[in-house]
Amino acid sequence: MDIPALSSMMSMERLSTSVSFALMSKVMDTAESTSEAMLEMMDAAMVPGLGENLDIMA
């Protein structure tokens, strides 16, 4: 294989790796913000005293 082709291939691989890391970073940021919103919704949905008493009648 000649040097220019090898150099071009290495450059494309480097670009591909950079794009992959950038995309992974965005996905992780999105997952973090989604989980924070989910935790806030769960905290807001809590009702104090719910489920403390259970009536069992047949």
C-alpha positions as CSV (number, residue, x, y, z in Angstrom):
1,M,0.0,0.0,0.0
2,D,1.4,3.4,-0.8
3,I,2.0,6.1,1.8
4,P,-0.7,8.7,0.6
5,A,-3.4,6.1,0.7
6,L,-2.4,4.9,4.1
7,S,-2.3,8.5,5.3
8,S,-5.7,9.2,4.0
9,M,-7.1,6.0,5.6
10,M,-5.6,7.0,8.9
11,S,-7.0,10.4,8.7
12,M,-10.5,9.0,8.0
13,E,-10.2,6.7,11.0
14,R,-9.2,9.6,13.2
15,L,-12.2,11.6,12.0
16,S,-14.5,8.6,12.6
17,T,-13.2,8.2,16.1
18,S,-13.6,11.9,16.8
19,V,-17.2,11.9,15.6
20,S,-18.0,8.8,17.6
21,F,-16.7,10.4,20.8
22,A,-18.6,13.6,20.1
23,L,-21.8,11.6,19.5
24,M,-21.2,9.6,22.7
25,S,-20.8,12.7,24.7
26,K,-24.1,14.2,23.4
27,V,-25.9,10.9,24.2
28,M,-24.5,10.9,27.7
29,D,-25.5,14.5,28.3
30,T,-29.0,13.7,27.0
31,A,-29.3,10.7,29.2
32,E,-28.2,12.7,32.2
33,S,-30.7,15.4,31.7
34,T,-33.5,12.8,31.1
35,S,-32.7,11.0,34.3
36,E,-32.6,14.3,36.3
37,A,-36.1,15.2,34.9
38,M,-37.3,11.7,35.7
39,L,-36.1,12.0,39.3
40,E,-37.8,15.4,39.6
41,M,-41.1,13.9,38.3
42,M,-40.9,11.0,40.7
43,D,-40.3,13.3,43.7
44,A,-43.2,15.5,42.6
45,A,-45.5,12.4,42.3
46,M,-44.9,11.2,45.9
47,V,-47.9,11.5,48.1
48,P,-47.2,11.5,51.8
49,G,-49.0,8.7,53.7
50,L,-50.1,6.8,50.6
51,G,-50.0,3.1,51.2
52,E,-49.6,3.3,55.0
53,N,-52.9,1.8,55.7
54,L,-54.3,-1.3,54.0
55,D,-57.8,-2.6,54.6
56,I,-58.1,-6.3,54.0
57,M,-61.6,-7.6,53.9
58,A,-62.8,-10.8,52.2
